[in-house]
Amino acid sequence: MARSRKVAMVKEIGDRLSRTQGAVITDYRGLNAGEMTVLRKELREAGVEFKVLKNTLAILAAKNQEMEELIPLLNGPTAFAFGYEDPVVAAKIISEFAKKNRVLEIKGGILEGKILDPDGVKELADLPSREVLLSMVARGMQGPIAGLVNVLQGNIRKLVYALEAVRQQKEANA
């Protein structure tokens, strides 16, 4: 491979590393072409980019991005699953696939620039989806607002009862 091509690839890998919200690094040894195709399809449908990278080029890119902690993970056949929008989706898909296909090994991952070990990737995969987390936040915010509405309604209700009692008292006196 020409030197200019290698420099361009290192720059491209560095760009991917800097843009990724969450990435998973795997050793794909033992997967056949059909299994790799299924994995790539699942990842692509979720908006995750799956790339097999040369370790030497990935090491140079990691150094350029000041991610030296990533270097020990870059040995043997290495593939990256880059998630650019949702940091959890790549970990979820890879973890589910690894449960079905025991030969796929999770080496580690990246979460918003921080390097994760395989256990960290599994913990990330166990998180609820973004939509579920947003609904949990919305529910948490809704509770105090509903309580405030009930308190305010209680005061208005008491005022209405007091006014009704005054009206009934005036009718009785008249």
N, C-alpha and C positions, 0 to 999 in steps of 0.2 A: 504494500500500500504506500502511495506517495506521501511524503512528509506533509505537504499542504493539505492533503485529504485527512491525515491524522489530526492536524491542528484544528481543522474545521470540525471534526467529530468530537474532539475534546471540548471545544467551545459549545457545541450543540448539547453534549451531555451536561456540561456546567450550567447551561441555560435551563435544562430540564430540572436539575437539582435545585436551582434557585427558585423556579416557579412552582414546584410541587408543594401542595398542602400536606399530602401524605403519600409515602411510597413504601413498598414492601420489596425486600431483596430476597430472592429465592435461589435455591440450587435445584434445577429442573432435571438432573440426571435421573434416568429411569422412566421418564415420561415418553410415550411414543408420539408420533406425529398427530394421530387422531386426538389424543388427550390434550396435546398442546393447542390444537385447533379449537377444541371445546373451551379450554381456559381462555384463549385469546378472544373468542367470540363473547363469552360472558363478560369479560373485562371491557371490551369495546362497547358493548351495549350499555354499560354503566358509565361510559365516558372516561375509562381508565386506559392509559397507554401502556402496553406491555412490550418491553424491549430486551433482547439478549445483547449484552454489551461486552466488549473486550475489557478484561480486568485492568490491563495496563493503561488504557485510555480513561477508564472510570477512576482509577487512582489519581491520574493527573488532574482530572476534572474535580475530584474531591479536594485535592490540595489547593486548587485555584479557588474553590468556594469556601475554603477554610473549614472543611468537614473531615479532618484527619481521623476522627473516631470511626469513620466509615471504612477506612482502609483495611482493617483486619477482617471485615466481612467479604472482601473482594478476593476470594480464592476459589478455584474450581469453576465449573460452569455457573455463570451468574446471570440472572434475569431480573429486571426491575419492573415493577408495576407502579406507574406514576399516576396519582390522582391529583388533578389540578383544581377541582372545585370543592369536592367533599373529602376531607382528610381521612374519613373512616371507611369509605366504600371499597378501596383497594384491599385493605386489611380484612374486611368481611368476606369478600369474594375469595381471596387467596386462602384464608383460614378454612372456609367451607370446602373448597376444592382439596385442600391438604387433608381434611378429615376423610374424604372419599378416596383419595389417591395418596396413600401413605408414603409414596416415593418422593413427593414434592416436599422439599425441606425449606422451612422459613429460616433464613439466616438473621434477619433483623429488619429494621425499617427506619423511616424518617417521618417525623411529625413536626411540621412547621419549623424545619431546620434542626431539630433535636434528633439525635440518633437513638433508636430503640433496640433493645435486645429481642429475641424471639418471644419471650414472655410478655414484653411490652406490646408487641404486635397483637398477641392473642387477647390481651386486656382491651386494646383498642377495638378489636373486632367484636368484643362482647358489649361494647357501648350500644345504646339504642341509636336508631337512625336519626338523622338531623330533624326530620319531620316530627318524630316522637319527642325529641328533646325540646323542640319549639313549642309543641302542644303542652308539654309539662310546664314550661316557663309561663305560657299564656294562662294555664290553669292556676298556677301559683299567683299570678298577678290578679286574676279574676276574683280570688277569695277575698282579699281586703276590700276591693271595690264593691263586691256584693254585700259585705258586712256594713260598709258605709251607707249604701243605699237602704239597707234594712233599718239602720239607726235613724236615718233621716225620715224614712217612711213612718217609723214609730212616733216621732215627734209630730208629724203632720196628722197622723191618726188620732193622737191624744188631743190635738187642737180641734179636730173635727168632732170628737166626742164631747169636748167641753162646750163647743158652740151649740151642739145638738142639745145638751143638757140645759144651756141657757135658754134656747128657743122653747124647749118643753116647759121650763119654769115660767117663762113669760106667758105662754099660752094658758097655763094653769092659773096664773094670777089674773088673767084678763077675763 
